[in-house]
């Protein structure tokens, strides 16, 4: 069993975004690993492994418009199942 089950990926589109602030918020408020928060002040790409992807979505939606959302169950993938 994986420690963090869901591979959560999305884009945040907005104004005045800061990848360092977003990344630090993740590290301080969410349990997970493999964080990637890169972009500029109008678009940030997020990649994060967590057991609570809905919290990630809620926070990111508070920053701007979220899209290209992908949440993959890595436990199912490890067992050779789809989804």
Buried (B, 14 or more C-beta within 10 A) or exposed (E): EEEBBBBBBBBBBBEEBBBEEBBEBBEEEBEBEEBEBEBEEEBBBBBBBBEBBEBBBEBBEEBBEBEEBEBBBEEEBEEEEEE
